[in-house]
Amino acid sequence: MYNMEKTMVRIFFSGILLGTVDNQSVGTEPPNLLSGFGEDTGNITDHSVLEDPVKHPTYSTPFDKVPETKSPFLDPTNMTLHPSLETSIHDPTSNVSHCKAQHSNTMFPKDLFSIEDRRQGWVVLHGFGIIYVFVALLIVCNHFFVPSLGIIMERLDISDDVLGVTFMAAGRFIPWLFVKLIKIPFDDCTFPVDINPIIGSAAFRMLFVIGICALFSGRVLPLSRWPLFRDLLFYMLGFIFAIIFFLDGAAMWWENVILVTFSILYIIFLKYNSQAKQIMKTKLQKNKRVKKVSFVNRCEKNPTQVYVPTGEDDAQGLGDCNEGGNVNTGGCKEFVENKLLEGAKPLSLCWPDTWQKQAVYIFLLPIILPLRLTVPDVRNQKNRKFFVLTYLVSIVWISVFCYLVKWWAHQMDEAFGAMGPMTYLVAAMSSPDLITGVIVARKGLGDMVVSSNVGSNIFDINISLAVELLLYTFTHGLSPVAVETRGLVCASILLFLVLLFTVISIMLCKWKMRKLLGLILVFLYVLFVVISIMMVFGIIKCPV
């Protein structure tokens, strides 16, 4: 197995313990339209789930068996509904079990093994399948998806941060969007939309993913100020719009159209990113020169040598191409493109020499063979003209692998209710966000890592959720969708604190992605997990 795959497998298993706790509270996958779309509560009426006392709700526990909770995050009866929904939703929790069972039946095919068979040990096959698909995700991202980004950067003549916040972020959220959208045409249940998973996924990307990338980058990576503040500004504006729209307890179709339009305007703005950056840079330098001249005039009676930094590096935080830093200037774009195209050796179907390599060959052949037959390798010069096909087919394969991970994790969860948090954990640790982030970080592109994670958050709220709600309303007569609003204000404040401390941490590390930054961000993520759990169980109560 290649070095990159070995590194990612270590990251996968090292994150299991940490991620499990967080998913108990806020979730780390992109948000669902209907909470618990993979839950199967209506079909489980026996076995150990009902024999043992239920302390906490799990995905295998019927709602009527779950003890009442004081948490506004988890209590399905505490919902603030829009007046327009009163005629259609008299008792939102009356058909919970029916909807849960329907979601599971429409999302996943019937398993070859019954719940009892899985509890007897056959669930091991599902666990092995998840690990195998994780390796498949590593291969398709490292050998096809990331190299295709290098060709896209070359053909469109864009910087690495713009590439990360657009094509890389889009390629990572589309698989999850696909997994969620396939159920909507078959869903006739009206459920409250929970915005809290968006908070969890945003914190997971901003703290855990960026922190892990900093820890495993293998070098110190410079970060630029402009991409971070640009992306965070648009993200906060989009999130504020969503909160304003959803605070009345309903998501209207025109509100979601506005959110999608905002994302389109952001993409248009990115087209003129270089011009906007130059304007901002000129204004900053002008202000610095004015301050310097004013200070010298006041001190000319007692002259002193004063130096106020006005250099370009101070405004942009540029790195050195020769040292592997990520640089957004035209002279270094070729270097960045080569970094994206390089990597592990091209996939080969030739029979290896040693028995160890032969064993790995046989193990990976079911993955490598279909990828070689369906995805052009743009690292070969003759295949570079097919870069669009490589990008799109890579996303298709990532979508298939993400679906398999979600399906098999759900089957494990269905067999053992206590493993509910593990469902989200496995999906998060196997997500393209973490995998592609570490791959790009090890290539020395720090700005691309940060921008892609912020971009994924932007797509999460303004495209993924909005498009999901739009499709739902269009297939249900343009009826509004109920939104859970209790605890939303506190959760939003928690998200803004996450963003604030992320920026402060980067500034304290002098705009360098290093191991210290990784440790700080992972620590903040643990702190976020603790606070979330305390809010879930009512230890910290949200007054709003």
N, C-alpha and C positions, 0 to 999 in steps of 0.2 A: 504494500500500500504506500502511496506517496506521502511525503512529509506533511503537506497541507492537510490531507485526509486524517493523518495520525493526530495532528494538532487539534483539529476540529472534533474528533472523537473524544479526546481528553476533555475539551471544553464541554461537550455534551454531558458527560457523566459527572463532571465536577459541579455543574449547575443544577443537578437534580435536587439536592437537598435545599438549596437556597430558593429555587423557584417554586417548590411545592407550597411553601407557606404563603407566598404572595398570591397564588392563584386561588387559595381558599377565600381571599378577601375581595380582590378587585378584578381578577382575571388578567391574562397577558396576551390573549389573542385579540385581533381586531373585533370590534363590537358586532353583536348579532342584531338583526332586526327584531327577532322574537327571542327573548331570553331562553336559553336552554334548548336550542334547536336540535341538539343531539341527545336530548334526554329521553329516556324510555321509562316512564313511571307507571303507565297504565298496565303494562304487561307483567309486572313483577308483583306477585301476590303471596309468595311463599318464601321458603328457604331462610337463611340466616338473617336477612335484612329485616324481616318482620319478627323474628324470634328474639333478637337482641334489642334492648332499649335503644331508641334513636336519640342521640344527644344533639346532633347537628344535621341539618338537611344535606342530603347528597343526591346525586343524579339518579340513584336507584331507589330513592325513598319517596313514596307517594306523599303529596302535599298534605293530605288529611292526617298523616302520621307524624308530621313535623311539628314540634312544640312551637308555641307562639314566641316570637322574638320581638324585642324592643327596637331592633335595628331598623332604621328607615331604608337601609341598603338592601335588606333581605326580606322584609315583610311584604308579601304580595298583596295584602289587604290594604296597605297604606298607600293609596294611589290618588293623585290629584288629576282629575280628568277634565278635559275641555268640555264646555257646555254642549257643543255640537255632537259629542259622543254619548250623551246621556241616553238618547233614544235607542242607541244600538248596543250599548254596554251597560246593562243594569247590574250585573254581578260579574266583574272581571275574573273572579277566581272560581266561578261555578264549573267551568269546563276546562280547568287546568290540566287534569289528568288526561282528558281526551286530546287536548292540543299537544301535550308532551308526547303521547304515544304516536300521534299523527306525524309530528316532526321527525321522530326517529324512523318511522316507516317510509317517509318520503325521502329522507336524506341518505340512508344506507341500505344496501341490499341485505337480504336475510343471511345470517351467518351459517356456516356449515356445522358449527357446534352450538348446542343449546347452552343456556346459562349454567345448567348443572354440569355439563361436560367441561365447560371452561373452568368452573370451580374445582373440578377434579384434576386439573393440571394442563388441559389443552390450551389454556390462555397463554402458556409459554410461547406457543407459535405466534401469537399476536405480538408479544414483546420482541421476539426475534425479527418479525416482519418490520416493526418500527425501526429497529436498529439498522436493518438492511436498507430500508427506504431512506434513512438518514444518510447513509453512505452514498446512495444514488443522488440525493440532493447535493451532496458535496461535489460529486463528479460533474453533474450538469451545470452547476454554478461556476466551478473552477475552470472547466474545459470549454464551455460554450457561452454561457450567459455573460460573464465578466469580459472575456475577450471580444464579444460582439459590441460591448460598450465602447471599447477602444476605437473600433471602426466608425461607430456612430459619432464619436467625438471628432474624429478626423474629417468625416464627410460634412458634418454640420458646423464645424469650426466653433465649438463652444468650449468653455472652461470645464475643468473637472468638477467644480462645485455645482455648476448648472446641470451637468450630466448626472450628478448624483441625486439632485433634488427633483429631477424630471424622469429620465428614462430608467435609472436604477431604482428609484422609489416606486415608479409605476410597475416595473417588472416584479417588484416584491409584493405589492398589495393586490395585484390582479389575481394571483392564485387564490388568496383568501376571499376576494370578492366573488370569484367563480364558485368556490365551495359554498358560500352563503346564498348566492342568487338562485342556485338550481332548485331550491325548495319553494321559492315564492309562488310560482304559478299553481302549486298544489296545496297551498295553505289558505284555509278559510277561517282561521282563528284570529281574533283580534286580541293582541297582547300588548301590555305597556312596553315601550321601548326604554331600555335602561342605558343611560349615557355613561354610567360608571365604568363599564369595560373600556371605554375610550380613555379614561383617566389612567387605568391600569396599563393599557398598551402603550400610552405616551410615556409614562414613567419607565416602563420596561425598556423602551428604545433609548430615551434620553439618558438614563442612568446606567442600567445594566448592560445594554448592548454597547454603548460608547465606552463604558468602563472596561468591559471585557476586551474590546478592540484595543484600548490603550495598554492593557496588560499584556496582550499577546502580539502586539505590532512588531516586536523585535527591535525597535529603534525609536528614537525621539522624533516625533513628527510635528512640524510647525503648523499652526492653525491661523487662518485669516479672519480678521474682524468683520469685514463686509459680508461674506456669505452667512455667517452666524446671525448677525443682527437683521439682515434682510429676511431670512427665512423665518426667524422667530417672530418678527413683526407681522408678517402675513399669517403665520399660524395663530397668533394670539387674536388678530382681527377676525379670522374665520371662526375661531372657537367662541369669541364673544357674540358674533352674529348667531351662531347655533344656540347659545344659551338664551339669548333674547327671544329667539323664535320659539323655543321649546318650554319656556317658563310658564306659559299658559296651560300646559298639560297636553298639548296636541301638536302634531307635525302636519302642517298643511302642504299641499302639493306645490304651491307657489313659493313657499319658504324654502323648500328643497331646490327649486329652480334657481333661486337667488344664491344659494350656497354653491351650486355647480357653476353658476356664472362667475362667482368670485374666484373660483379655482381657474377658470379659463382666463380671466383677467390677469391672474398671477402668472400663468404660463406666458401670456403675451408680454408681461413686464420682463420676464426672463429673457425674452428675445432681444431686448434692449438693455441687458444687464451690463455690458461693457460701458455703454454710454452713461447709464445711471451711476455706475461706480466711479467713472471719471468725474462726473459732476460733483458727487459727494466728496471725492478726494480733493478736488480743486477748492471747494468751499472750506474744507478742514484746513488745508495748507494756508489759505488766505487768512483764516481766523488766527492761526498760530503766528503768522508773520506780523499781523496787526498787534497781537499781544506782545511780541518781542520788541517791536519798534516803540510801543507805548512805554514799556518798562525801561528801555534804554534812555528815552527822553526824560523820564522822571529821575534817572540816576546820572545824567550827564555831568552834573556838578561833582560827582564822586564816581568817575567811570570805573566800571568793573566788567570783566569779560564774562558775558552771559551767553549760554548756548541753549536754545530751545529746539528740540528735534523737529525737523520738518521734512525728513526724508520719506521716500516712498515706502520703505520697509516698515516704517512706524505706522503708516496708515493701513497697510495691507497685511503685514505679517508674513511677507514672502519668504520662501525657503530657498534652498540651493539645489538646482537640478542635479548637480553632480553628486550631491549627498543623498539624493533620493527624496528630497522634500517635494511637497505638492505645490505647484506654481501655476498661476493662472495667466501668465503673460504669454504672448504668442510665441516667443523664442523658446519656451520650454514645453509647449504643447506636444511636440514630437516626442519628447522624453516621456511625458505622461502616457501618451498613446502606446508607446513601446512597453511601458510598465504594465498596462492593462492586457496587452497581447501576450506577454511572456507568462510563464508559469510552469506547470508540470509538463512532462513530455506528452506529445500527442498520443491519443489512445491508439493502441495497436492490437491487431488480432493475430499477430504472429505468436507461435508457440514458444514460450520462454525456455531457458536452458536449465536452471536449477529447479529442484522439486518445490522449494518454498514459493518461487514465483509462479510455478505451475498451479499450485494450490490456490494462490490468490487469483490467478487467471480464471480458473474454473468457478471460483466463488463470485467473481465480478462479471463473468460473461453474460448472464441474463440482463445486466445493466448496460454493459458496454456495447453489446451487439445492436440492440434497437436504437441506441443513441447514435452509433456510427452510421446506421442505415437511414436515419431520419433527420439528423442535424448536421449541416455542413460545418466543418472545422475552419473557422476564419483565420486561424493561425497559419494555415497554408495559403500562400499567395494567390493561387488559382481559385480559391473559394471565397476570397474577400468580397467579391461582387454579390454574394448571397448573404451579406451581413443582416439584412432585414429578416430574411427567412430564419437565420440562426437565432436572432433575438426573439422572434415570435414563437418559433417551435420550442425554444428553451423555456419560455413562459408556460407553454402548454404542458411540457413535461413536469415543470415545477408544480403546476396546478394538480396534475395527476398524483404526484408524490405527496403533496400536502393533503389531498383528499384521502389517500390511503392511510397516512398518519392519523388523521382525524377519525377515520372509520375504525381502525384497529384500536386506537386509544379509547374510543367510545365502547368497544366491545369489552375491553379490560375493565372499564369503569362500570359497565352494566353488570359484570360478574361480581365485582367487589365494590360495593357502594362507597366504602371508605376511601377508595382510590379516586374519587371525583376530582380533587385538585390535580391529580397526576395527568388527567386528560388535557387540561390546559397547559400544564408544564411541558409535557412531551411536544405538544403543538408549538409552544413557544421556543423551546430549545431546538426544535427541528425547523424553525421558520427561516425563510430566506433572509430575513432581516439580520439575524445573528451570523448566518453562514457567509453571506456576501460581504457583510461588514468586516469580519475578520480577514477574509481573502483580500479585500481592498486595502485594509490597514497594513497587512504584511507586504503589500506592494509599495507602501510608503505614501499613500494618498489620504492624509488625515482629513482635509476639507471635504473630500468626497464621502467619507464615513459620516461625518457630522451632518452634512447637508442631506444625505440620503435618509437619515433617520428623522430629521425634522420634516423632510418632504413626505415621508410615509405617514407622519402624523397629520400633515395637511390633507393628504388624499383620504386618510381615514375619516375625518370629520366632514370634509367638504365634497368629496366625491363618493367614497365607499358607502358611507351612511346615507348621504343624500340620494344617490342613485338607487340604493336599496329601498328606501322609503318611497321614492317616485314609482318604481316598478310595482311596489306593493299597492300604492293608491291607484295606479292605472289598472291593475288587475282586480280591484275591488271597488270600482265605480267612483274613483276620486274621493273616497271617504278618508277623513283624517285619521291618523294613527295616534293612539294614546301614548303619552310619554310620562315616565316616572320622574317626578320632580322633587320628591322628598330627599334631602341630603345633597341635592345637586349643587347648591351654592357652596357648601363646605368642600365638596369634592373638587369644584372648580378652583377654589382658593388653594387647595392642596396642589393642584396641577400648576398653578402660577408660581407657587413656592418652589416646585420642582424645577421649573424653567429658570427661575431667579438664581437658585443655588447652583444649577448647572453652569450658568454664565459666570458666577462668582468663582466657582472652582477652576474654570478654565483661565480666568484672569489671574488667580493666585498662582497657577502653574505657568504664568508668563506666556500664555498662548502656545503652549507646547503639549502635545499628546504624549505623555510619558507614564511610567508605571505609577507614579504618585497620583496623577489624575485618575487613573483607573481605580486605585484603592479608595480614593475619596468618593468617586461616583458610586462604586459598589457599596460603600458604607452608607451613603445617602439612600441608596435603594433599600438596604436593610431597614433603615430608619423609616422610610416610606411604608414598608411592609408592616412594621410594628404599629405605626399610627393607623394604618388602614384596618388592621385586625382589631385594634381598640375601638375604632369607630363602628366596625361591623357588630361587635358584641356589646355595644352600648357603654363601654368604659369611658370613651370620649363621646359626648352627645352633641349632635349638631343642632344648634338653636334655631336654624332656619329650615 
